[in-house]
Amino acid sequence: MLNFSNNNGEAKLHYGSSDFMILQSGQYVLCAVTGVKIPLEELKYWSDETQEAYADAAASFKRWQEVNS
């Protein structure tokens, strides 16, 4: 069930290979590596495998190295 009552806080997403689905509305998600808030409109990096968001390519690559080493 979708919950759109929390519009100002952290969103909950399901990450697909080329897009994501909003499970709980919000304005941002947290980077899994840095903890930085990422506004949804700026979200470009995530992993469907680990279901994590990343602030930038460097954070994405760092997590990839951790998972694949």
TAHUQUI-V568685 format. One record per run of one state. SS is the DSSP state (h for helix, s for strand, l for the rest). FROM is the first residue (numbers start at 1). LEN is the number of residues. If there is no record, write none. Layout:
ss=[SS | SS]
from=[FROM | FROM]
len=[LEN | LEN]
//
This chain:
ss=[l | s | l | s | l | s | l | s | l | s | l | s | h | l | s | l | s | l | h | l]
from=[1 | 3 | 4 | 10 | 11 | 12 | 16 | 20 | 25 | 28 | 32 | 37 | 40 | 43 | 45 | 48 | 52 | 55 | 57 | 68]
len=[2 | 1 | 6 | 1 | 1 | 4 | 4 | 5 | 3 | 4 | 5 | 3 | 3 | 2 | 3 | 4 | 3 | 2 | 11 | 2]
//
